[in-house]
Amino acid sequence: MAADAHERYYFVREIEKNDGCALKVKQCYLGDVGCVVWDAAIVLAKYLETKYFYDPPSGVNLWAGSRVLELGAGTGAVGLMAATLGAQVTVTDLEDLQTLMRMNIQDNRSLISRGSISAKVLKWGDDVPDFTPPLHYVLMADCIYYEQSVVPLAESLKMLCGPDTCIICCYEQRTEGTNPQVERQFFELLQQNFSCEEIPSDKQDSEFCSPDIRILHIRRKA
Ligand SMILES: C[S@@+](CC[C@H](N)C(=O)[O-])C[C@H]1O[C@@H](n2cnc3c(N)ncnc32)[C@H](O)[C@@H]1O
């Protein structure tokens, strides 16, 4: 396919970073839900830059050298942000999203200096690659949205998390259709093995936050 024809399938979402650079994330006109950057991904990406995690003047950078995996990464926007902050990131999604994630990794390479990023297939509920030593963070943006995924997604989280892994889960709370039921089922199941702490809006990015988008820190129960 000619390069200009190829470009017609994509439109770019820019995500400005606090250091003045911008991630340029390709989204695809054709394809399933993972082909665009969802609002929860923007809220989560900007949360990763907040002072609790990343405050260069005071020497704080919890991302530096941390091992991070993103589930249902779609375009890879959130994982890319983590990698630019210094994390060693694996972005994962279904086979269909691998080309888009890899393209976005390639396009944003110049913003990644200390961190690293690679893309892998990971279907929720399937066996996961061996992450030894355990991951520091599992990131997920807008992954709680359909009924059949509730059990496999919770299974993946159990397989991926060690005692000190923190899942940072960001999702848009939707009131229509089966969304409230799916959300309730997911958290009921998760609470058998994990405890959840909601992050208040004053600890999120002051601009990129919204009353209907929740951020939770989720950890294995002792
Ligand atoms: C609503 S999209 C969110 C994409 C991205 N995290 C964002 O917020 O922009 C949900 C993502 O979950 C992925 N997904 C859905 N079911 C999955 C499964 N069974 N295993 C792995 N990924 C899955 C989709 O391919 C899609 O990329």
Ligand as a Chemical Component Dictionary entry (heavy atoms), coordinates in Angstrom:
data_LIG
# 
_chem_comp.id                   LIG 
_chem_comp.type                 NON-POLYMER 
_chem_comp.pdbx_formal_charge   0 
_chem_comp.three_letter_code    LIG 
# 
loop_
_chem_comp_atom.comp_id 
_chem_comp_atom.atom_id 
_chem_comp_atom.alt_atom_id 
_chem_comp_atom.type_symbol 
_chem_comp_atom.charge 
_chem_comp_atom.model_Cartn_x 
_chem_comp_atom.model_Cartn_y 
_chem_comp_atom.model_Cartn_z 
_chem_comp_atom.pdbx_ordinal 
LIG C1  C1  C 0  -12.285 0.123   25.586 1  
LIG S1  S1  S 1  -10.798 -0.461  24.906 2  
LIG C2  C2  C 0  -9.581  0.461   25.876 3  
LIG C3  C3  C 0  -8.265  0.594   25.146 4  
LIG C4  C4  C 0  -7.224  1.412   25.887 5  
LIG N1  N1  N 0  -6.896  0.828   27.160 6  
LIG C5  C5  C 0  -7.708  2.828   26.083 7  
LIG O1  O1  O 0  -8.280  3.113   27.158 8  
LIG O2  O2  O -1 -7.572  3.642   25.155 9  
LIG C6  C6  C 0  -10.625 -2.103  25.628 10 
LIG C7  C7  C 0  -9.387  -2.852  25.214 11 
LIG O3  O3  O 0  -9.420  -4.148  25.800 12 
LIG C8  C8  C 0  -8.993  -5.089  24.829 13 
LIG N2  N2  N 0  -9.594  -6.404  25.140 14 
LIG C9  C9  C 0  -10.900 -6.735  25.112 15 
LIG N3  N3  N 0  -11.078 -8.019  25.421 16 
LIG C10 C10 C 0  -9.841  -8.525  25.631 17 
LIG C11 C11 C 0  -9.372  -9.819  25.976 18 
LIG N4  N4  N 0  -10.208 -10.843 26.145 19 
LIG N5  N5  N 0  -8.047  -9.983  26.133 20 
LIG C12 C12 C 0  -7.191  -8.945  25.953 21 
LIG N6  N6  N 0  -7.566  -7.701  25.622 22 
LIG C13 C13 C 0  -8.888  -7.490  25.455 23 
LIG C14 C14 C 0  -9.519  -4.531  23.526 24 
LIG O4  O4  O 0  -8.852  -5.086  22.405 25 
LIG C15 C15 C 0  -9.293  -3.048  23.715 26 
LIG O5  O5  O 0  -8.019  -2.655  23.275 27 
# 
loop_
_chem_comp_bond.comp_id 
_chem_comp_bond.atom_id_1 
_chem_comp_bond.atom_id_2 
_chem_comp_bond.value_order 
_chem_comp_bond.pdbx_ordinal 
LIG C1  S1  SING 1  
LIG S1  C2  SING 2  
LIG S1  C6  SING 3  
LIG C2  C3  SING 4  
LIG C3  C4  SING 5  
LIG C4  N1  SING 6  
LIG C4  C5  SING 7  
LIG C5  O1  DOUB 8  
LIG C5  O2  SING 9  
LIG C6  C7  SING 10 
LIG C7  O3  SING 11 
LIG C7  C15 SING 12 
LIG O3  C8  SING 13 
LIG C8  N2  SING 14 
LIG C8  C14 SING 15 
LIG N2  C9  SING 16 
LIG N2  C13 SING 17 
LIG C9  N3  DOUB 18 
LIG N3  C10 SING 19 
LIG C10 C11 SING 20 
LIG C10 C13 DOUB 21 
LIG C11 N4  SING 22 
LIG C11 N5  DOUB 23 
LIG N5  C12 SING 24 
LIG C12 N6  DOUB 25 
LIG N6  C13 SING 26 
LIG C14 O4  SING 27 
LIG C14 C15 SING 28 
LIG C15 O5  SING 29 
# 
